[in-house]
Structure formats: C-alpha cells, structure tokens
Amino acid sequence: MSIPALTGRIAARSAGHAQNVVLGWVAALLVTFVIAGVLGGRYDAGTHLTSTSGSERAQEVIRGLGGSSLDDAATSPGGSPNADYDVATILKVLPVIAIVLVLASGAIAGLTTLGVAAVATGVTLCLVTLLSNAWALPSFGTNLVAAVAFASSVAMSSPILARYRARRRREQFDEDALAVAGETAGHVVLLSGAATMIAVLGLFLVPATMFRSLALGTSTGVLVAILAALTLLPAILAMLGDRVEALALPFGRSEAANGRGFWAVTTRFVMRRGPKLAILVALPLLILAAAGLTARPGLSGDAPAIGVTRIVVLAENVGVPDVAQAIGRLEIALDADQAIRLVAPAVTSAKADAAVITVALPAVSDDAAAAINRMRMQIIPAAFKDSEAEVVVDGSAAGAAEFVAVVRAAMPSVLAFEVGLTLLLLVIAFRTMLLPLKSVAISLLCVAAAYGVVTAIFQYGWGASALGLSHAAHIEAPVPLMLLAIALGHSTSMHIVMLLRIHDRFEVTGNHEDAVAVGLRATSSVITATAAIAVVALGGFALGDAAVIQQLGVGVAVAIGLDATVGRVILLPSMMSRGVRLRWGVPGWLRWVHGVVSISDGRGQRA
C-alpha cells in the first residue's frame, strides 16, 4: 500500500469512529497527566556533557573532599534565570495565536486547529515529563518542546483542514472529502513531519545530554503532531461537518483563477526579473550571514561571578617527593598566570592517593578558555614532566569550556546530517535534484541571516536595549545548532507544502509560470498563517530572562519570518524562472521509489 493510500485510510477510519477517536485522545491526555504527576518530571539545568572532562575517579575525589561548596558559592548569587521561564510563558502569546488562526481560517476552523494543537501539546508535555526521568532536560527544555509541538501541530493540521474545506465547498460527501484530504494532504503531513524530525534528530550527534534530551523531546512533539493531524483532526471534522465553515471571514477564501490575483501578479513580476531580483534580495541576507561569522560562542549558564576549575592529581601516594614537588611547581605556575584570580592550597585525600587544587577563573569567557587551555597544554605538563602522576582538569569552568568545544566540533557533522537527509527526502518526494538544492539553499541562507541578526543584537548590542533584550560578550553555544534544527525543519516542511502544489499544477497544465503562480496562491494562506504562528509561539522565547532563550527566540522568529516572506515570495520563484525541463525530470535511480513515495494519490488529485 502506498503512503497516500495509507494516510487516506487512516483519516477515513478516524472519521468513521469520530467519537471514539476524540475520547481516545482525551483519555491519553488524562492518563499521561496522571502518570507524569505521580512520577514527577525532573531536569537538571547543569547537565551538559554525557561525560565530563575528568575521569570518574577524579569526580569521586572531588565529591569526597566536599568540593561542590565552592561551586555553589560561585553560582548562588542571582540564581538561575532559566528557572523562572516555565510553560506558562506560551500562554502569554496564545491570544495572538488564536487571532491569527481565526483571521486565516475563520472562527470554527481556526479554533479547531487550536484545539488539536492544544491536545497534541498537552500529550507531548506529559510524555516528555515521563522521558525526562531518564533523559534530563535543561530548564528551558520544557518550553522549547511545548512551542515546537504546538507550531508543528498547526503546520501538520493546516494542509488537511484546507484540503477538506476545499472539497466541502465542491459539495463532496463527508467521507469522500476526509478520505481525499487524508490521502493528499496527509501525504504532505508525513513528508513535512519527516523533514522536521530529521532536522531535530540531528542534535543526537552532539555528545551532550542537553542536546540529546532536546532532540528526543522535540521529535516526540513532532510525532504526536503528525498522529493528531491524521487521526484527531479528521474525527473532529467528521463531527463538525459543514459547521466547520461557520463564522468564516468574507475575505481570503480563494483568489480568482483569471490570473489577476495578488499572488499571480507577484509571481509574474518576480519570475520575469529572475536572477537579477534574486541577487538583489540575497545580498542583504549574505551580509547578515557574514555578521554571524563573527559570533563568539560561549556559555553563561547561571552567570557566576567566577568559574571554578579543579586540578585533580591521582597517584599511589601524592606525598612522595616527586609528586609533592610537582604539585608545588604547579601552584607557583598557576599563581603567576594573570588570568587566574585565586589558587587554593592543595587538599589531600584521607588515603593520600589524590590531591585537589581549586582555581578560580573569570566567568565563562575567552580569557577563561585560554587559561584552561594553557593549564592543560603548558602549565601542567611542565610541572609534572618528572612525575608519573595522572592529572585531570575538571570543574564548572573547565566543563563549560569543554562544552563549547564539543558544540563547535559537532557542528559540521550535525549540518551534514540534517542537510544530507533533508536533501534525500526532498529528492525522493520531487524525483529531481535541482528543486531540493534550491529549497535547502534558501532555508540555510535565511537561517544564516537570522544568526547574523542574533549576533548583531546580542553580541554587539545593536538595538538590544530598545528591544528589552540582554547584551552579552558572546552568543550562547547551544543557539546556532538549535536554531538550525528548528528553523530548517519548519522551513523545509513549508517548502514541501508549496512545491508539491506547484508540481501538481505543472503536471496538469505544463505551464511553468502558471504552476508557480497557482502553487503560491493555493498555499499562501496556509503557509503565511503557519509561519506567523511559529514566529509567535517560538519567538515568545524572547520574553524570557535568560540569554540563551532570548537569543533562540529572536533567531527562530527571524529565520522563519525571512523564509516565509523573502524566501517563498521572491527567492524561490525567481530561482525557478528558467530551465523548466531540468526541474521535473525523473532520474533513473529514483524510479524504483515512485510506487511507494508518490506525489499522486491515484485519482488525479495530488497534494
């Protein structure tokens, strides 16, 4: 059975058992709430690396000597700003989301989408609460998962709702309308959901607990959103029937098919100016992207006044002359380093098999990272050149520096994974290479430009005070990878919605310009509303106090906004203005997948 036929059957069955499906989702929501409440979700804002810089033995020594007290003293003033940012923040933007949905779809249809998204988000939060007992989430993780789940649910539900309403307007029966909506738009949902999950699952490649827990949580949210769109939404639509059109606004239903609509005129204007217009628009984005290259990644965490680093010396007996003399040389060398603020005397364990030297450094910064690197590469090797003792550098400052290094090292592999698999998915869907390359290139350009905006605002302070945002000496290390995953996944899913409709029209008429115009016009309301909701829901992170969530919120909002406007309206049509024959060809090595992953639903109705 092909994927379109499968999605159509799922939608039809859900509609046939509407009340049972709705009750099933409500029951799942209640059960997971109860279980999550009993177990109690837990997270650890300080969990960064899957393995710290020191050995387990070194950490045991530190705990045995009560070394955590200095960390607590260093980080306690002011507390953690992340802890104040809870799930209630998304409720602040909920009225705006409701208004956007009502304007885009009408009161009943908009509230239906909102209700499905709310249920999907609730189930996701409960499941993530259960998972967090095994995978520790950072303190902002709950809100990030909730926002992604909500935005994904709206993105998955909108194509099915739009196709169903279009069929109802042509006086189709309920069952047939839902089956066709499930078979065509349901196929879009699966492809879009797969693209989003590929993007967020790329975070698993970072060897850090924080990233892997966020990848697991957000991918869970996307999966729940897909299931809700294919089951819960058709069930609710079957119960509503024609009432789904109630209280619809008089504008925005459709444009005239005579080619004089806004999107048709805009598309002709853009395509006739093709490459010149693309270059003119891409230049400012490239300049913004260049600003992102100057970003200095760092890690604020709880923003302590000092960062603690511990040097752990492990030996059979640290009191023997060669080890003791090496420790003495190390203390003298550390005192001489101007970047080190304090060197506490060495503390020896009860068995004399370990000694710990505590060093205080400036808060996480380039100076602190350089000092830690000097300790590891120069100071410690020079002091212990005549000793066989094992020396481990550990502690909050060292861990933070290592975290930044781990993120930097993982970035190329994450980028290759996300871009590579996204391209493969799009090539299979469109059965051509050029369109996927252009789509992903536009998405990456928008993400890079958004990162440049984040750098300009937060690192250089351009407009930060006017916007009520924080100004720091660096960009939080997790931001670029999370920005790439969330924005790339969302933009790719929206490109799938539009490009499949363009492909559908081109196969019917063979007119390339007409196909692009119709594709833009047919998907304009869905993509615009979905992008606006994603900007509001995910951009709401900028309302938080912590630098990492502010930077992520602004970056995601700018990336999605650029992709939905400049990318979709100007760049993509202008890049499709020539070489029509190259765009819809079917490479021979892809023909074997056509029967399974097919754009057509077998009835002449395509997604």
N, C-alpha and C positions, 0 to 999 in steps of 0.2 A: 504494500500500500504506500502511495506517495505521501509526502509530508502535507501537501494541501488537502488531500482527501482525509488524512488523519485529523487535521485541525477542524475540518468541516464536520466530521462525525462527532468529535468531542463537543463542539458548540451545539450541534443538534441534540445530542443526548442531554446536555445540561439544560437546554430549553425544554426538553420533554419532561424533565424531572425538576422543574424550576424550584418548587418549594423545598424539596429535599436538599438540593444543592445549596440554597441560601442557608437553610438550617444547619447544614454540614459545616459551612464556613463559620457561622456564628458559634457553633459548638467547638470548633477547632480554636477559635479565638478565646473562648471562655476557658477551655481546658488548658491551653498553654499559659494563659494568665495565672491560673491556679497553680500549675506546676512551677512556673517561674517564681511566683510569690513564695512557695514553700522552700524552693532551693535557694532563692536569693542570688541574683546575679552579682558577680564581683568583677572588678577590674583593677588593674594596677597601673597607675599613670607612670610609674617609674620603670616599668618593664620595657626595655628597648631591644637588647640583643638576645638571641637564642643562647649564646654563650658569651660570657664576659671576657675581658682581656686577660684576666688572671685564671689560674688553674683552680679547680675545686678545693684543693688543699690550701691555697692562698686565701680563699674566701672563708674557709673554716677557721683559719688562724685569725683573720680579721674579726669574725664574729666572736671568737673565743676571747679576744682581748677587748671586747666592747667597743670596737672601732666605729660602730654606727653612730655614736653620740655626736661626734664632730660633724658628720653629715647632717644630722638633724639640726644642730645649732646653726649650720651654714644655710640651710634651706627653710628654716621655720619662719623667719620674718616675712610677713606678707602673705604667706600661704600660697596655695596653687590657684591661679586664676581659672584654670580649666575646670576646677571642681564646681564653680558657680554656673557653668554652662550646661544645663540639663535639657531634657527632651522638651520642656515647656517652651523653649525658645521658638520651636517651629510653630507653636500655636500663635505667636505674635504675627506671623505672616499669613496665617490661614484665611483671614478675611480677604486679603488681596488675591489669594489663590482662588477663592470662591467667586470673586467678581470677574476674574479673567475667564474662568470656566463658563460662567453664565453669559458673558458677552460673546464668547466664541461659539457656544452650543445651545444656548437657551437655558431657562431655569431648571427644567426637569432633567434634560440630558446632562447639563453641567453638574447638577447635584448627584446624578447617578455616577458619573465619573469620580466625583469627590468621595462618594460613599465607598466605591470599590477601592479607591486608593487608601482610604482610611482603614478599611478592614485589612487590606494587604499589609499596610504599615504596622498595624497592631499585631498581626500574626508574626511578622518579621521580628519585631522587637521582642516578642515573647520567646521565639526560637533562639534569637541571639542571646537573650538572657540565659537560656539553658546552655548554649555553646560557650558562653563566657566563663563558665565554671571550669572548662578545660583549656580555653584559649583566652588569655587575659586581654581585654580591650583597653586602649588608652581612655582617659577621662572624656575626651571629645568624641570617642568612637560611637557611642550610642546615638548621638545626634546626627553624626555623619551617616550612619546606617539608615536611620529613620528618613533623612532627607533624600538619600539615594533611592530607597524603597518607594517613597511617595512619588518622586519625579518619574521613576521607571514605571510605576503602575499607571500614571496618567499617560505616559508615552505609549505603553502597550495597549491601553484601553481605547485611546482616541481613534486609531485606524478602524477597529472593529465597529465602534459606535458610528463613525462617519459612513462606512460602507452599509451598515444596517439601515441607517436613516435614508440613505440614497435609494436603497431597494424598496423601502416602505413608500417612499414618495412615488415610485413607479407602480404602486398598487400590487406588490407581491404578497403572497401569504406569509404569515409569521414564520413557519417552519422553513420555508424556502429562503426567506430573507436572512434568517440566522445561519442557515447552512452555508449560503453563499458568502456571508460575511466571515464566517469561521474558516471557510476554505480559501478565501482570497486574502483578506486582511489578517486572518490567523497565521497564514504563511509569513506575512510581513512581521508579525509579532515574534515568531520563532527566530527569524533571521536577525531582527533587531535585538532581541534578547540575547542571542548567541554573541553578537558583536559586543554588547555591553559586558557580558560575562567574561569574554576574552580579555577585554581591557582591564577589568578589576582583578582577574585571576593572575595577571602578570605580576602583581605585587607579591605573590608567593615566592618569586625568585629572589626577593630580598631576604637575607638570613637574619631577620629581626622579627621578634614576636609581635611587635606592634603592627607591622605591615601585613603579616600573615593573618592575624586576627581580623584586621580591617578587610582583607581580601575575602576571608570566609564570611564575615558578616554582610558585606555589600553584595557578594554573589548570592547569598541566601535571599536577600531582599529582592534581587532581580528575578530569581527563580520563582519566588512567591508571587511577584507581579505578573509573570507570564501565566502561571496557573490561574490566578484570579481573572485575568483578561480572557482566558479560554473557557472558563467554567462559570465563575460567579457573574461576570458581566452578561453573558447570554441568558443566564437564568433570570436575572433582573429584567432584561429587555423583554423576555417572553412574558413576564408578569405585567409589564407596563403596556406592551402593545403600542397602539397609536398614541397613547398618552405621553410617550417619550418626546413628542413634538409640542407638547403643551408649553405655553408661556415662552415660546421661541421668539427671539427678536426679529423684526422685519428685515434686517439687513444681514448680509454675509452668507446667505444660503448657497448661492452659486452665482457665477458670472455668466453673462450671455456668451453663447457659443459662436458669436459672429466675429470674434477676434478683436473686438473693441474694448474688452475689459482691461483693467489696470495691469494685471499680470501679463496678458498677451502683449500689450503695448510696451511694457517694461522689458519683456524678453526680446522683442524685435529690436528695440533700441540697443540693448546690451550686445546681442549677437552680431548686429551689423558693425559694431565697433570692436568686437572681438578682442584680439591680443593687445591692442593699444589700451583699451579700458582696463584689461586685466593687469597690465604692468602699472598703470596709473594708480590703481587701487592697492596692488600688492606692495608697492614701495613703502608707504607708511607702515604697513604691517611688518615689513622686513626691518625697518628702522626700530620699531618697538621690540622686535625679536632680538635685535642686536643689543639693546639695553639689558635684556635678560642674560646675555653672556657675561656681563659684569657683576652678576649677583655673587655674593659671598655667602655660601651656605654655613649655617651654624645651628645651635640648639640652645634654646633658652630654658626649657623645662619650667622649673619653679622660680627662675630668675634669682638664684642665690647671689649674695654679695661676693662670695668666694667659692671656688671649686676645690674639692678635696681629692687629692691623689695619694695613694698609699704604695709604698715600695716595700714589698714583702721579700725577705731573704730567707730561703729554705736551705737547711744544711743539717747534717747529723748533729753538729754542735756549733752554734753560732758564736760560742765563746772562745774557740780555738784561735791562735794568733792571726793566721792568715785571713780568716773571715772577719774577725773583730777589727783588724787593721783596714780591711776593705770597706767595712761599714763606716769607720772613721773618715777615710778618704772621701767616701760618698757624701757624708754630711757636710764636710768642708766645701766640696764642689757645689753642692746644692745651695749652700749659704751664699756662695759667690755669684750665683745666677741672679741677675737683676729682676727677671720676670717672676721669681718665686718670692712670695710675701712672707712665708713662715715655714720653718723646718722644725718640727717637733723632735725631741730626742728619741732614739730608737727604743722600742719597748720589746722585751724578750719574753717569749712564751715560757710557761712553767717547766716544760721539758727541755728548754734551751735549744729546740730544733727549728725555731723560727724567730725572726725579728721583724718589726714593722716600723718604718719611718713614715710619718704623716707629713705631707707637704700641702700648703695652701697656695692656690693659684688664683688669678683673676677669674671672674665669671667667664663662662664658655666664650672664647674669642679666638682670633688668630694668634694672639700672643700666647694664650694658654696652650693651644695646639702645638705651637712651635716649641714651647718649653717642654711639653711632654715628649715630643719627638727628639729633642736634644737629650733628655734623660735616657730614652731607650737606645738611641743610636750612638751617643758620645759619652755622657757622664757616667752611666752605669758600666758600660764595657771598660772604660778607662779605670774605674775604681776597682773592678773585680777581675782585672786581667790576670792576676796571680792566684785567683781563688776558683775553686770548682763549685761554689755555691750557686744555687738556682735563684734568680732574681725575677720577680714578677711585678709589673706596674699595674695597679688596679685603683678603683675608687671612682667617684662621680665625675671628676674632671676627665680622667683617662677614659672612662666609659663613654662620656659624651663625645670626646674627640674621635674615639673609635667608631661610634655610631655614625658620625658624619662621614668618616672614611668608608664605612661599609655601604652607606647610601650612594656615595659617589661611585664606588666600584661596581655596584649593581645596576646603575642607570643604563649603561649600554645594553646589557642583556635583557632588561625589562623592556626597553624601547624596541629591541629586535623582536622579542616575543610578541608584544602587542601589535606592532605594525605588520610583522610577518603573517601571523594568524588572521588578522583582520583582512589583509590583502587576499589571503587564500579563501576566506569565507566569501568576500565580495566577488572574486573571480569565479567561484563556483555558482554564485547567485546570478551574475550577469553574463557568464560564459564569454568573457573578454578581459583583456588585461588593462587597456587604457583607461577605462572609466574608474576602476578601483584605484589606480595610481593617482588619478586626478583628485578623487574624493578624499583619499587619505592625505595627500599633499595639502589640500585646503584645510583639513582638520588640524594637521600638525602646524601649519602656518598660524592659524587662529590661536592654538594653544601657546605657541612660542611668543606671539604678540601679547597674549594675556600675561605670560610670565614676565615680559618686559614691563608691562603696566604695574604689576605687583612690585617689581624691583624699584621702579621709579617712585612709587608711593611710599613703600615701607622702608626701603634701604636709603633712598635719597631724600625722602620726606616731602616730595612734591605733592602738595595738596593734602597731606595726611592730617594736619591739624584742622583744616576746613571740613574734612570728612569725618572728623572724630575718630581717626584711626591711629594706631601706635606707630612710632618711628623707632627703628632699631638699626644696629650696625650691620645686620646680616638678615638673610632670608632663612626661615626655618627649614632645616634639612629635609623633613618629610614632604614639604609642599610641592616641589616640582613633580615627584613621582605620583602623588595623589591627584594633583591637577591633571596630569597626563591621562591617568586611568579614567577618571570621572568624565572629563571633557571629551576625550577621544571616543569613549563608549557612547556617550549621548549623541555627539555629532554624527558618528557613523550610523547609528540607528535611524536618525532623521534623514540622512542621505539615502538610506535604503528605501524608506517610505517614498521619497520623491523620485528616485531613479527607476524604481520598479514601475511607477506610474508613467514615466517618460517612455520606458521601454515598451509598455503596453500600447501606448498611443502610436509609437513609431511602427510597431508590427502591423497595426491596423491600417494606417494611412501611408506609411513610407515617407512622410514629410517630416524632416528633421526639426525644422524651426517650429512647426505646429506641435510636434510632440513635446518639445521643451516647454512651449507656452502652456499647453494643456496640463503637463505634469506639474508645473509651478502653480497654475491656477487651482488644480484639483486638490493639491496638498497644502496650499498656503495657509488655510485656517488651522488645520491640524498641527502643522509644524510651528507656526507662529505662536499658537496658544501653548503648545507643549514646551517650546523654548522659554516663553515668558514664565511659565510655572516653574520650570527648572531653575531659571535665574532667581526667582523669588525664594523658592524653597532652599536651594543650595547657597545662594547669595546671602541668605539670612545668617550664615555663619559670621558675617562681618559685624553682626550685632553683639558678638561675644567679646570678652575682655582679653583673652589670651591671643598672643601674636600669631600662633600657628593657625587658629581657626579664622582669624580676621583675614590673613593672607590667603588661605584656601578659599574662603567665601568670595573675596573680590576676584581672585583668579578664575574660579569656575564661572562666576557670573559674566565676566568679560569674555571668556573663551566661548561660552555658549551663545552669548549675545552677538559676538562677531560672526560666528559660524552661521547663525540663523538669519543674519541680515546681509552683511558683506559677502560671506561665503556662498550662501544659497542664491541671493538675488543677482549678484554681479559676477563673482569669480567663476562659479560653476557654469552658468550659461555662456559666458564669454570664452571659456575654455572648450566649449562644445560647438563652437561656431564653424569649424572646418573639419574635414576628414571624416565624413559621416560613415563611410564604409568601414573604417577602422574601429568603430565603436561597438558595433553589434555583431561582429563576427563570432563564430563558434570555433575555438581552437580544437583540433582533433583530439588532443589528450584530455579534453574536458567532456567529450560527448558521452562517455560512459556514465556520468553522474546525472545526465539530463533527465532520465526517467524517475530518479528519486528526488533530487533537489530541483524541482521545476518551477519556473515562474508561472506557467499556465496552470489553471485549475481543471483543464479538460473540457470546459464548456464555452470557451471563448471569453470567459470572464477572468481577467488577470488582476493581480494585486497592484 
